[in-house]
Amino acid sequence: MDPAPLAPVKILPSTNPDSAPAGETQRPTPAGPAGYVRWIICALLLFGTTKNYMDRQVLGVLKSTLQHDLGWNEIDYSNLVFAFQAAYATGMICVGWLIDRVGTRLGYAMAMAFWSLASMAHAVGSSFTSFVIARSALGFGEAGVFPASIKTVAEWFPRKERAFATGIFNAGTNLGAIITPLVVPWITVHMGWRWAFVITGALGFVWLAFWLLLYRKPEEHPRVTAAELDYIRSDRQESVAKIKTITLLGHRQTWAYVAGKFMTDPFWYFYLFWVPDFLQRQHGLALIRIGLPIMMIYVLSDVGSITGGWLSSWLIGRGRSINAARKTAMLLCALCVVPIVFAYHAENLWTAVLLIGLATAAHQGFSANLYTLTSDMFPTRAVSSVVGIGGMAGALGGMLIAKVVGYVLQSTGSYAVPFLMAGSAYLLALTSIQILAPRIEPVTIATA
């Protein structure tokens, strides 16, 4: 548990993003190789995110199968996505707060165990109500993945490496989305759709064993050298006081992150939950043939996630400010989403796949930098809470897009409107971020 605050606190914006808190001396960045343990931790985060998105996407891959077997229509399916998003929004606040209180090691372990069991519970569902319950439990537990991962990156990486590390673990969203349409159809054809939920859910307990075995804080990890620890702490800004959520809501930096998540997250959920159906409906793909096009989309997404994170880190390394580096990368990504408006009208399957893949790649690059803004602007102790607040906003946006897509498809059968909305969302999001946070400045803890 965190120690009790020594005095009331307030948050004050710093005028220098790279300055240390008053009374502290900025550590020089060590020269030469600094060690490798932080990248092992990053790999754990990558596989955790991969597992998260495997569990999340099983429903999207099996949409047509479950609609046939259980008699759902488009509104029913949108209501399942809505239930997931509502629980995810609630979980973002609750689980983000919990992780800031109990720490990343225990908090992430609890979240993984909970959502893995919830994923397996889908296998016993036979009614719409039972799926709503299982889906809601899955959403609540899965809310822990990003608060825990972003907090871990803030604990284990200096600022100049955070976007790159975030891009790497965030690529797990794409790995999960690649693996699921390759594996789940095979399991469904040979063993039945219930086993798809059981097998993917059970993988979480394999990951959990490695997490508990390998994860410690940098200063407690037996394999971290003094050089690597100094490197990790080279630009660290630490606070000894707790930060209340209500305090975070009083700052424009929080709302900049919230605006970005609210406007862009819904379209990632749209890609995740509806693109398999779009390809099946628009281009006549059978379930067993959908794996390769989906794999192509998310391979491109992986490239976008890592490249987007690398780009801002590279710009910082070449002397650009954090503010300029992050926003330049985000602008390029936002522009790359725009061509998705033509995906609905593409007559060729692979043209549509490439347009969607470009958009998902750009989303992931945008997202890697957006996530990193939290550790750029907030002390490590507050990062999970801020990510939770923004994640809740993104999930609320996801609830809205679920209803919009469900009713549009039920009434028109057309995906044109959702693709048009996706094409403009990222530029609007970046504009909002610029208005609310014209400079990426950290907030620092100061005693009253």
C-alpha positions as a Markdown table, in Angstrom:
| # | Residue | x | y | z |
|---|---|---|---|---|
| 1 | Met | 0.0 | 0.0 | 0.0 |
| 2 | Asp | 1.1 | 3.5 | -0.6 |
| 3 | Pro | 2.2 | 5.5 | 2.4 |
| 4 | Ala | -0.1 | 8.1 | 3.8 |
| 5 | Pro | 0.5 | 11.7 | 2.5 |
| 6 | Leu | 2.8 | 13.8 | 4.7 |
| 7 | Ala | 0.9 | 16.9 | 3.9 |
| 8 | Pro | -2.0 | 18.1 | 1.7 |
| 9 | Val | -1.0 | 18.3 | -1.9 |
| 10 | Lys | -1.7 | 20.3 | -4.9 |
| 11 | Ile | -0.6 | 20.0 | -8.5 |
| 12 | Leu | 1.2 | 22.8 | -10.2 |
| 13 | Pro | 2.2 | 22.8 | -13.9 |
| 14 | Ser | 5.9 | 23.0 | -14.4 |
| 15 | Thr | 7.3 | 25.6 | -16.8 |
| 16 | Asn | 10.1 | 23.2 | -17.9 |
| 17 | Pro | 9.1 | 19.7 | -19.0 |
| 18 | Asp | 12.5 | 18.3 | -18.4 |
| 19 | Ser | 13.2 | 19.9 | -15.0 |
| 20 | Ala | 13.4 | 18.0 | -11.8 |
| 21 | Pro | 11.1 | 18.9 | -8.8 |
| 22 | Ala | 12.4 | 21.6 | -6.5 |
| 23 | Gly | 15.1 | 20.5 | -4.2 |
| 24 | Glu | 16.2 | 17.6 | -6.4 |
| 25 | Thr | 19.2 | 17.4 | -8.7 |
| 26 | Gln | 18.6 | 16.2 | -12.2 |
| 27 | Arg | 20.5 | 12.9 | -12.8 |
| 28 | Pro | 22.7 | 12.8 | -15.9 |
| 29 | Thr | 21.7 | 10.1 | -18.4 |
| 30 | Pro | 24.3 | 7.3 | -18.2 |
| 31 | Ala | 26.3 | 6.8 | -21.3 |
| 32 | Gly | 26.7 | 3.4 | -22.9 |
| 33 | Pro | 24.5 | 0.2 | -22.6 |
| 34 | Ala | 22.3 | 0.4 | -19.6 |
| 35 | Gly | 21.0 | -3.2 | -19.3 |
| 36 | Tyr | 18.1 | -5.2 | -20.7 |
| 37 | Val | 15.7 | -6.1 | -17.9 |
| 38 | Arg | 13.3 | -3.3 | -18.8 |
| 39 | Trp | 12.8 | -4.9 | -22.2 |
| 40 | Ile | 11.9 | -8.2 | -20.6 |
| 41 | Ile | 9.3 | -6.4 | -18.6 |
| 42 | Cys | 8.1 | -4.7 | -21.9 |
| 43 | Ala | 7.8 | -8.2 | -23.4 |
| 44 | Leu | 5.6 | -9.3 | -20.5 |
| 45 | Leu | 3.4 | -6.3 | -21.2 |
| 46 | Leu | 3.3 | -7.2 | -24.9 |
| 47 | Phe | 2.1 | -10.7 | -24.2 |
| 48 | Gly | -0.4 | -9.5 | -21.6 |
| 49 | Thr | -2.0 | -7.1 | -24.1 |
| 50 | Thr | -2.0 | -9.9 | -26.8 |
| 51 | Lys | -4.0 | -12.1 | -24.4 |
| 52 | Asn | -6.3 | -9.2 | -23.6 |
| 53 | Tyr | -7.2 | -8.7 | -27.2 |
| 54 | Met | -7.6 | -12.4 | -28.0 |
| 55 | Asp | -10.3 | -12.6 | -25.3 |
| 56 | Arg | -11.9 | -9.4 | -26.6 |
| 57 | Gln | -12.0 | -10.4 | -30.2 |
| 58 | Val | -13.4 | -13.9 | -30.0 |
| 59 | Leu | -16.9 | -12.5 | -30.1 |
| 60 | Gly | -16.2 | -10.4 | -33.2 |
| 61 | Val | -14.8 | -13.4 | -35.1 |
| 62 | Leu | -17.8 | -15.6 | -34.1 |
| 63 | Lys | -20.4 | -12.9 | -34.7 |
| 64 | Ser | -22.1 | -14.6 | -37.6 |
| 65 | Thr | -21.8 | -18.1 | -36.0 |
| 66 | Leu | -23.4 | -16.9 | -32.8 |
| 67 | Gln | -26.1 | -14.9 | -34.5 |
| 68 | His | -27.0 | -18.1 | -36.4 |
| 69 | Asp | -26.9 | -20.5 | -33.4 |
| 70 | Leu | -28.4 | -18.2 | -30.8 |
| 71 | Gly | -30.7 | -16.1 | -33.0 |
| 72 | Trp | -29.3 | -12.6 | -32.4 |
| 73 | Asn | -29.9 | -9.7 | -34.7 |
| 74 | Glu | -27.7 | -6.6 | -35.3 |
| 75 | Ile | -29.2 | -4.7 | -32.3 |
| 76 | Asp | -28.6 | -7.7 | -30.0 |
| 77 | Tyr | -25.0 | -7.8 | -31.1 |
| 78 | Ser | -24.6 | -4.1 | -30.6 |
| 79 | Asn | -26.1 | -4.4 | -27.1 |
| 80 | Leu | -23.4 | -7.0 | -26.2 |
| 81 | Val | -20.7 | -4.6 | -27.3 |
| 82 | Phe | -22.5 | -1.9 | -25.4 |
| 83 | Ala | -22.5 | -4.0 | -22.2 |
| 84 | Phe | -18.8 | -4.7 | -22.6 |
| 85 | Gln | -18.0 | -1.0 | -23.1 |
| 86 | Ala | -20.2 | 0.0 | -20.1 |
| 87 | Ala | -18.4 | -2.4 | -17.8 |
| 88 | Tyr | -15.0 | -1.4 | -19.3 |
| 89 | Ala | -15.8 | 2.2 | -18.6 |
| 90 | Thr | -16.7 | 1.4 | -15.0 |
| 91 | Gly | -13.6 | -0.8 | -14.6 |
| 92 | Met | -11.3 | 1.9 | -15.9 |
| 93 | Ile | -12.0 | 4.1 | -12.9 |
| 94 | Cys | -12.2 | 1.3 | -10.4 |
| 95 | Val | -9.2 | -0.8 | -11.6 |
| 96 | Gly | -7.1 | 2.2 | -12.4 |
| 97 | Trp | -7.6 | 3.4 | -8.8 |
| 98 | Leu | -6.9 | -0.1 | -7.5 |
| 99 | Ile | -3.6 | -0.4 | -9.4 |
| 100 | Asp | -2.4 | 3.0 | -8.1 |
| 101 | Arg | -3.1 | 1.7 | -4.6 |
| 102 | Val | -1.8 | -1.9 | -4.6 |
| 103 | Gly | 0.9 | -1.5 | -7.3 |
| 104 | Thr | 1.3 | -2.9 | -10.7 |
| 105 | Arg | 2.5 | -6.4 | -9.8 |
| 106 | Leu | -0.6 | -7.4 | -7.7 |
| 107 | Gly | -3.0 | -5.2 | -9.6 |
| 108 | Tyr | -2.2 | -6.6 | -13.0 |
| 109 | Ala | -2.3 | -10.2 | -11.6 |
| 110 | Met | -5.7 | -9.7 | -10.1 |
| 111 | Ala | -7.1 | -8.2 | -13.4 |
| 112 | Met | -5.6 | -11.0 | -15.5 |
| 113 | Ala | -7.1 | -13.7 | -13.4 |
| 114 | Phe | -10.5 | -12.0 | -13.3 |
| 115 | Trp | -10.9 | -11.4 | -17.0 |
| 116 | Ser | -9.5 | -14.8 | -18.0 |
| 117 | Leu | -12.2 | -16.5 | -15.9 |
| 118 | Ala | -14.8 | -14.2 | -17.4 |
| 119 | Ser | -13.6 | -15.1 | -20.9 |
| 120 | Met | -14.0 | -18.8 | -20.1 |
| 121 | Ala | -17.5 | -18.2 | -18.7 |
| 122 | His | -18.8 | -17.4 | -22.2 |
| 123 | Ala | -18.5 | -21.1 | -22.9 |
| 124 | Val | -21.4 | -21.9 | -20.7 |
| 125 | Gly | -23.7 | -19.2 | -22.1 |
| 126 | Ser | -26.8 | -20.3 | -23.9 |
| 127 | Ser | -29.0 | -17.2 | -23.7 |
| 128 | Phe | -28.5 | -13.5 | -24.5 |
| 129 | Thr | -28.7 | -12.6 | -20.8 |
| 130 | Ser | -25.9 | -15.0 | -19.9 |
| 131 | Phe | -23.7 | -13.5 | -22.6 |
| 132 | Val | -24.4 | -10.0 | -21.3 |
| 133 | Ile | -23.3 | -11.1 | -17.8 |
| 134 | Ala | -20.1 | -12.8 | -19.1 |
| 135 | Arg | -19.3 | -9.9 | -21.5 |
| 136 | Ser | -19.8 | -7.3 | -18.7 |
| 137 | Ala | -17.4 | -9.3 | -16.4 |
| 138 | Leu | -14.9 | -9.5 | -19.2 |
| 139 | Gly | -15.0 | -5.7 | -19.8 |
| 140 | Phe | -14.6 | -4.9 | -16.1 |
| 141 | Gly | -11.6 | -7.1 | -15.8 |
| 142 | Glu | -9.9 | -6.1 | -19.1 |
| 143 | Ala | -10.0 | -2.5 | -18.0 |
| 144 | Gly | -6.8 | -3.2 | -15.9 |
| 145 | Val | -4.5 | -3.9 | -18.9 |
| 146 | Phe | -3.7 | -0.3 | -20.0 |
| 147 | Pro | -3.6 | 1.4 | -16.6 |
| 148 | Ala | -1.2 | -1.3 | -15.4 |
| 149 | Ser | 0.9 | -1.3 | -18.6 |
| 150 | Ile | 1.3 | 2.5 | -18.8 |
| 151 | Lys | 2.2 | 2.7 | -15.1 |
| 152 | Thr | 4.7 | -0.1 | -15.6 |
| 153 | Val | 6.3 | 1.8 | -18.5 |
| 154 | Ala | 6.5 | 4.9 | -16.4 |
| 155 | Glu | 8.2 | 2.9 | -13.6 |
| 156 | Trp | 10.7 | 1.1 | -15.9 |
| 157 | Phe | 11.6 | 3.6 | -18.7 |
| 158 | Pro | 13.0 | 7.1 | -18.9 |
| 159 | Arg | 10.9 | 9.6 | -20.7 |
| 160 | Lys | 12.7 | 9.4 | -24.1 |
| 161 | Glu | 12.0 | 5.6 | -24.4 |
| 162 | Arg | 8.4 | 5.6 | -23.1 |
| 163 | Ala | 6.6 | 6.1 | -26.4 |
| 164 | Phe | 8.7 | 3.4 | -28.1 |
| 165 | Ala | 8.1 | 0.9 | -25.2 |
| 166 | Thr | 4.4 | 1.8 | -25.3 |
| 167 | Gly | 4.3 | 1.2 | -29.0 |
| 168 | Ile | 5.9 | -2.2 | -28.5 |
| 169 | Phe | 3.4 | -3.4 | -25.8 |
| 170 | Asn | 0.5 | -1.8 | -27.6 |
| 171 | Ala | 1.4 | -3.9 | -30.6 |
| 172 | Gly | 0.0 | -6.8 | -28.5 |
| 173 | Thr | -3.5 | -5.5 | -29.4 |
| 174 | Asn | -2.7 | -6.3 | -33.0 |
| 175 | Leu | -1.0 | -9.6 | -32.3 |
| 176 | Gly | -4.1 | -10.7 | -30.4 |
| 177 | Ala | -6.3 | -9.5 | -33.3 |
| 178 | Ile | -4.0 | -11.5 | -35.7 |
| 179 | Ile | -3.9 | -14.7 | -33.7 |
| 180 | Thr | -7.7 | -14.8 | -32.9 |
| 181 | Pro | -9.1 | -15.1 | -36.5 |
| 182 | Leu | -6.5 | -17.7 | -37.3 |
| 183 | Val | -7.0 | -19.9 | -34.3 |
| 184 | Val | -10.7 | -19.4 | -33.4 |
| 185 | Pro | -12.2 | -20.6 | -36.7 |
| 186 | Trp | -10.1 | -23.7 | -36.6 |
| 187 | Ile | -11.2 | -24.4 | -32.9 |
| 188 | Thr | -14.8 | -23.7 | -33.8 |
| 189 | Val | -14.9 | -26.0 | -36.9 |
| 190 | His | -13.1 | -28.9 | -35.1 |
| 191 | Met | -14.3 | -28.5 | -31.5 |
| 192 | Gly | -17.2 | -26.1 | -31.4 |
| 193 | Trp | -17.4 | -22.4 | -30.5 |
| 194 | Arg | -17.6 | -23.0 | -26.8 |
| 195 | Trp | -14.0 | -24.4 | -26.7 |
| 196 | Ala | -12.8 | -21.2 | -28.4 |
| 197 | Phe | -13.7 | -19.2 | -25.3 |
| 198 | Val | -12.3 | -21.9 | -22.9 |
| 199 | Ile | -8.9 | -22.2 | -24.6 |
| 200 | Thr | -8.2 | -18.5 | -25.1 |
| 201 | Gly | -9.3 | -17.7 | -21.6 |
| 202 | Ala | -7.1 | -20.4 | -20.0 |
| 203 | Leu | -4.0 | -18.9 | -21.6 |
| 204 | Gly | -4.2 | -16.1 | -19.1 |
| 205 | Phe | -3.0 | -18.3 | -16.3 |
| 206 | Val | 0.1 | -19.3 | -18.2 |
| 207 | Trp | 0.9 | -15.5 | -18.5 |
| 208 | Leu | 0.1 | -15.0 | -14.9 |
| 209 | Ala | 2.8 | -17.5 | -13.8 |
| 210 | Phe | 5.5 | -15.7 | -15.7 |
| 211 | Trp | 4.3 | -12.3 | -14.5 |
| 212 | Leu | 4.5 | -13.3 | -10.8 |
| 213 | Leu | 7.8 | -15.0 | -11.4 |
| 214 | Leu | 9.5 | -12.1 | -13.3 |
| 215 | Tyr | 8.0 | -8.8 | -12.3 |
| 216 | Arg | 9.3 | -6.6 | -9.6 |
| 217 | Lys | 9.9 | -2.8 | -9.3 |
| 218 | Pro | 13.2 | -1.8 | -10.8 |
| 219 | Glu | 14.8 | -1.0 | -7.5 |
| 220 | Glu | 13.7 | -4.4 | -6.1 |
| 221 | His | 14.6 | -6.6 | -9.2 |
| 222 | Pro | 17.6 | -8.8 | -8.6 |
| 223 | Arg | 18.7 | -8.7 | -12.3 |
| 224 | Val | 18.7 | -4.9 | -12.6 |
| 225 | Thr | 22.2 | -3.5 | -12.6 |
| 226 | Ala | 23.2 | -0.2 | -11.0 |
| 227 | Ala | 23.7 | 1.3 | -14.5 |
| 228 | Glu | 20.3 | 0.3 | -15.7 |
| 229 | Leu | 18.6 | 1.6 | -12.6 |
| 230 | Asp | 20.4 | 4.9 | -13.0 |
| 231 | Tyr | 19.3 | 5.1 | -16.6 |
| 232 | Ile | 15.7 | 4.3 | -15.7 |
| 233 | Arg | 15.8 | 7.1 | -13.1 |
| 234 | Ser | 17.7 | 9.6 | -15.2 |
| 235 | Asp | 14.7 | 11.9 | -15.6 |
| 236 | Arg | 12.4 | 10.5 | -13.0 |
| 237 | Gln | 10.1 | 12.8 | -11.1 |
| 238 | Glu | 8.8 | 11.2 | -8.0 |
| 239 | Ser | 6.0 | 12.2 | -5.5 |
| 240 | Val | 5.6 | 10.9 | -2.0 |
| 241 | Ala | 2.0 | 12.0 | -1.8 |
| 242 | Lys | -1.2 | 10.4 | -3.0 |
| 243 | Ile | -3.2 | 12.3 | -5.7 |
| 244 | Lys | -7.0 | 12.2 | -5.5 |
| 245 | Thr | -8.9 | 11.7 | -8.7 |
| 246 | Ile | -10.9 | 14.9 | -8.1 |
| 247 | Thr | -7.6 | 16.8 | -8.1 |
| 248 | Leu | -6.6 | 15.3 | -11.5 |
| 249 | Leu | -10.0 | 16.4 | -13.0 |
| 250 | Gly | -9.1 | 20.0 | -12.2 |
| 251 | His | -6.3 | 20.1 | -14.8 |
| 252 | Arg | -6.4 | 20.7 | -18.5 |
| 253 | Gln | -3.8 | 18.0 | -19.1 |
| 254 | Thr | -6.2 | 15.4 | -17.9 |
| 255 | Trp | -9.0 | 16.7 | -20.2 |
| 256 | Ala | -6.6 | 16.7 | -23.2 |
| 257 | Tyr | -6.0 | 13.0 | -22.7 |
| 258 | Val | -9.7 | 12.4 | -22.1 |
| 259 | Ala | -10.7 | 14.2 | -25.3 |
| 260 | Gly | -8.2 | 12.2 | -27.3 |
| 261 | Lys | -9.5 | 8.9 | -26.0 |
| 262 | Phe | -13.2 | 9.7 | -26.3 |
| 263 | Met | -12.8 | 10.6 | -29.9 |
| 264 | Thr | -10.5 | 7.9 | -31.1 |
| 265 | Asp | -11.0 | 4.7 | -29.0 |
| 266 | Pro | -14.6 | 4.1 | -30.4 |
| 267 | Phe | -13.1 | 3.5 | -33.9 |
| 268 | Trp | -10.6 | 0.9 | -32.6 |
| 269 | Tyr | -13.6 | -0.9 | -31.1 |
| 270 | Phe | -15.4 | -0.5 | -34.4 |
| 271 | Tyr | -12.4 | -2.1 | -36.3 |
| 272 | Leu | -12.2 | -4.9 | -33.7 |
| 273 | Phe | -15.8 | -5.9 | -33.4 |
| 274 | Trp | -17.2 | -5.1 | -36.9 |
| 275 | Val | -14.4 | -5.4 | -39.5 |
| 276 | Pro | -14.7 | -9.2 | -39.6 |
| 277 | Asp | -18.4 | -8.9 | -40.3 |
| 278 | Phe | -17.8 | -6.1 | -42.9 |
| 279 | Leu | -15.4 | -8.4 | -44.8 |
| 280 | Gln | -17.8 | -11.3 | -44.6 |
| 281 | Arg | -20.8 | -9.2 | -45.7 |
| 282 | Gln | -19.2 | -6.9 | -48.3 |
| 283 | His | -16.8 | -9.4 | -49.9 |
| 284 | Gly | -18.4 | -12.7 | -49.2 |
| 285 | Leu | -15.7 | -14.3 | -47.1 |
| 286 | Ala | -16.5 | -17.5 | -45.2 |
| 287 | Leu | -15.4 | -17.8 | -41.6 |
| 288 | Ile | -12.6 | -20.2 | -42.3 |
| 289 | Arg | -11.2 | -17.8 | -45.0 |
| 290 | Ile | -11.2 | -14.6 | -42.9 |
| 291 | Gly | -7.9 | -15.2 | -41.1 |
| 292 | Leu | -5.5 | -13.9 | -43.8 |
| 293 | Pro | -7.2 | -10.6 | -44.5 |
| 294 | Ile | -7.6 | -9.9 | -40.8 |
| 295 | Met | -3.9 | -10.9 | -40.2 |
| 296 | Met | -2.8 | -8.4 | -42.9 |
| 297 | Ile | -4.8 | -5.6 | -41.3 |
| 298 | Tyr | -3.2 | -6.2 | -37.9 |
| 299 | Val | 0.3 | -6.8 | -39.2 |
| 300 | Leu | 0.0 | -3.3 | -40.6 |
| 301 | Ser | -1.3 | -2.2 | -37.2 |
| 302 | Asp | 1.8 | -3.6 | -35.5 |
| 303 | Val | 4.0 | -1.7 | -37.8 |
| 304 | Gly | 2.0 | 1.5 | -37.1 |
| 305 | Ser | 2.2 | 1.0 | -33.3 |
| 306 | Ile | 5.9 | 0.5 | -33.2 |
| 307 | Thr | 6.7 | 3.1 | -35.8 |
| 308 | Gly | 4.5 | 5.7 | -34.3 |
| 309 | Gly | 6.1 | 5.2 | -30.9 |
| 310 | Trp | 9.6 | 5.1 | -32.4 |
| 311 | Leu | 9.0 | 8.3 | -34.4 |
| 312 | Ser | 8.4 | 10.5 | -31.5 |
| 313 | Ser | 11.3 | 9.0 | -29.5 |
| 314 | Trp | 13.6 | 9.5 | -32.6 |
| 315 | Leu | 12.5 | 13.1 | -32.9 |
| 316 | Ile | 13.3 | 13.7 | -29.2 |
| 317 | Gly | 16.7 | 12.1 | -29.7 |
| 318 | Arg | 17.3 | 14.6 | -32.5 |
| 319 | Gly | 16.7 | 17.5 | -30.2 |
| 320 | Arg | 12.9 | 18.1 | -30.7 |
| 321 | Ser | 10.9 | 19.0 | -27.7 |
| 322 | Ile | 8.6 | 16.4 | -26.2 |
| 323 | Asn | 5.7 | 18.6 | -27.2 |
| 324 | Ala | 6.7 | 18.9 | -30.8 |
| 325 | Ala | 7.8 | 15.2 | -31.1 |
| 326 | Arg | 4.6 | 13.7 | -29.8 |
| 327 | Lys | 2.3 | 16.0 | -31.7 |
| 328 | Thr | 4.2 | 15.7 | -35.0 |
| 329 | Ala | 3.8 | 11.9 | -34.8 |
| 330 | Met | 0.2 | 12.2 | -33.9 |
| 331 | Leu | -0.5 | 14.6 | -36.8 |
| 332 | Leu | 1.1 | 12.2 | -39.3 |
| 333 | Cys | -1.0 | 9.3 | -37.9 |
| 334 | Ala | -4.2 | 11.4 | -38.0 |
| 335 | Leu | -3.7 | 12.2 | -41.7 |
| 336 | Cys | -3.1 | 8.5 | -42.5 |
| 337 | Val | -6.5 | 7.6 | -41.2 |
| 338 | Val | -8.4 | 9.8 | -43.6 |
| 339 | Pro | -8.3 | 7.4 | -46.7 |
| 340 | Ile | -10.5 | 4.9 | -44.8 |
| 341 | Val | -13.5 | 6.8 | -46.0 |
| 342 | Phe | -13.1 | 5.0 | -49.3 |
| 343 | Ala | -12.9 | 1.5 | -47.8 |
| 344 | Tyr | -16.7 | 0.9 | -48.1 |
| 345 | His | -16.6 | 1.7 | -51.8 |
| 346 | Ala | -13.6 | -0.5 | -52.6 |
| 347 | Glu | -14.7 | -3.3 | -54.9 |
| 348 | Asn | -11.5 | -5.3 | -54.5 |
| 349 | Leu | -11.1 | -7.2 | -51.2 |
| 350 | Trp | -7.4 | -6.3 | -50.8 |
| 351 | Thr | -7.9 | -2.6 | -51.6 |
| 352 | Ala | -10.4 | -2.5 | -48.7 |
| 353 | Val | -8.0 | -4.5 | -46.5 |
| 354 | Leu | -5.1 | -2.1 | -47.2 |
| 355 | Leu | -7.2 | 1.0 | -46.5 |
| 356 | Ile | -8.5 | -0.5 | -43.2 |
| 357 | Gly | -4.9 | -1.6 | -42.4 |
| 358 | Leu | -3.5 | 1.9 | -43.0 |
| 359 | Ala | -6.2 | 3.3 | -40.7 |
| 360 | Thr | -5.6 | 0.8 | -37.9 |
| 361 | Ala | -1.8 | 1.3 | -38.2 |
| 362 | Ala | -2.3 | 5.0 | -37.9 |
| 363 | His | -4.6 | 4.5 | -34.9 |
| 364 | Gln | -2.0 | 2.5 | -33.1 |
| 365 | Gly | 0.7 | 5.0 | -33.8 |
| 366 | Phe | -1.6 | 7.8 | -32.6 |
| 367 | Ser | -2.5 | 5.7 | -29.5 |
| 368 | Ala | 1.1 | 4.9 | -28.6 |
| 369 | Asn | 1.8 | 8.6 | -28.4 |
| 370 | Leu | -1.5 | 9.5 | -26.7 |
| 371 | Tyr | -0.9 | 7.0 | -23.9 |
| 372 | Thr | 2.6 | 8.3 | -23.4 |
| 373 | Leu | 1.3 | 11.8 | -22.8 |
| 374 | Thr | 0.1 | 10.6 | -19.4 |
| 375 | Ser | 3.6 | 9.8 | -18.2 |
| 376 | Asp | 4.9 | 13.0 | -19.9 |
| 377 | Met | 2.5 | 15.1 | -17.9 |
| 378 | Phe | 1.8 | 13.3 | -14.6 |
| 379 | Pro | 3.9 | 11.8 | -11.8 |
| 380 | Thr | 4.3 | 8.0 | -11.9 |
| 381 | Arg | 1.9 | 7.6 | -8.9 |
| 382 | Ala | -0.9 | 9.2 | -10.8 |
| 383 | Val | -0.5 | 7.6 | -14.2 |
| 384 | Ser | -2.8 | 4.6 | -13.7 |
| 385 | Ser | -5.6 | 6.9 | -12.5 |
| 386 | Val | -5.2 | 9.3 | -15.5 |
| 387 | Val | -5.2 | 6.3 | -17.9 |
| 388 | Gly | -8.3 | 5.0 | -16.1 |
| 389 | Ile | -10.1 | 8.3 | -16.5 |
| 390 | Gly | -9.2 | 8.5 | -20.2 |
| 391 | Gly | -10.1 | 4.8 | -20.7 |
| 392 | Met | -13.5 | 5.4 | -19.2 |
| 393 | Ala | -14.0 | 8.2 | -21.7 |
| 394 | Gly | -12.9 | 6.0 | -24.6 |
| 395 | Ala | -15.2 | 3.2 | -23.4 |
| 396 | Leu | -18.2 | 5.7 | -23.2 |
| 397 | Gly | -17.4 | 6.7 | -26.8 |
| 398 | Gly | -17.3 | 3.0 | -27.6 |
| 399 | Met | -20.8 | 2.6 | -26.2 |
| 400 | Leu | -22.0 | 5.3 | -28.4 |
| 401 | Ile | -20.4 | 3.9 | -31.6 |
| 402 | Ala | -21.8 | 0.5 | -30.7 |
| 403 | Lys | -25.4 | 1.8 | -30.8 |
| 404 | Val | -24.7 | 3.9 | -33.9 |
| 405 | Val | -23.3 | 1.1 | -35.9 |
| 406 | Gly | -25.9 | -1.4 | -34.7 |
| 407 | Tyr | -28.9 | 0.8 | -35.7 |
| 408 | Val | -27.2 | 1.9 | -39.0 |
| 409 | Leu | -26.6 | -1.7 | -40.0 |
| 410 | Gln | -30.1 | -2.8 | -38.9 |
| 411 | Ser | -31.7 | -0.1 | -40.9 |
| 412 | Thr | -29.5 | 0.4 | -44.0 |
| 413 | Gly | -27.0 | -2.6 | -44.0 |
| 414 | Ser | -24.3 | 0.0 | -45.0 |
| 415 | Tyr | -20.9 | 0.6 | -43.4 |
| 416 | Ala | -20.4 | 4.0 | -45.2 |
| 417 | Val | -21.3 | 6.2 | -42.2 |
| 418 | Pro | -19.0 | 4.5 | -39.6 |
| 419 | Phe | -16.1 | 4.7 | -42.1 |
| 420 | Leu | -16.8 | 8.4 | -42.7 |
| 421 | Met | -16.8 | 9.1 | -39.0 |
| 422 | Ala | -13.5 | 7.3 | -38.5 |
| 423 | Gly | -11.8 | 9.3 | -41.2 |
| 424 | Ser | -12.3 | 12.6 | -39.5 |
| 425 | Ala | -12.1 | 11.6 | -35.8 |
| 426 | Tyr | -8.3 | 11.7 | -35.3 |
| 427 | Leu | -7.8 | 15.2 | -36.7 |
| 428 | Leu | -10.6 | 16.5 | -34.5 |
| 429 | Ala | -9.0 | 14.7 | -31.5 |
| 430 | Leu | -5.6 | 16.2 | -32.1 |
| 431 | Thr | -7.2 | 19.7 | -32.5 |
| 432 | Ser | -8.9 | 19.2 | -29.1 |
| 433 | Ile | -5.6 | 18.1 | -27.5 |
| 434 | Gln | -3.8 | 21.1 | -28.9 |
| 435 | Ile | -6.5 | 23.5 | -27.5 |
| 436 | Leu | -6.4 | 21.9 | -24.0 |
| 437 | Ala | -2.7 | 21.3 | -23.8 |
| 438 | Pro | -0.8 | 23.6 | -26.2 |
| 439 | Arg | 2.4 | 22.6 | -24.5 |
| 440 | Ile | 3.1 | 19.1 | -23.1 |
| 441 | Glu | 4.1 | 20.1 | -19.6 |
| 442 | Pro | 4.4 | 17.8 | -16.5 |
| 443 | Val | 2.5 | 18.5 | -13.4 |
| 444 | Thr | 4.5 | 18.3 | -10.2 |
| 445 | Ile | 3.5 | 17.5 | -6.6 |
| 446 | Ala | 4.0 | 20.4 | -4.2 |
| 447 | Thr | 3.2 | 20.4 | -0.5 |
| 448 | Ala | 1.0 | 23.2 | 0.8 |
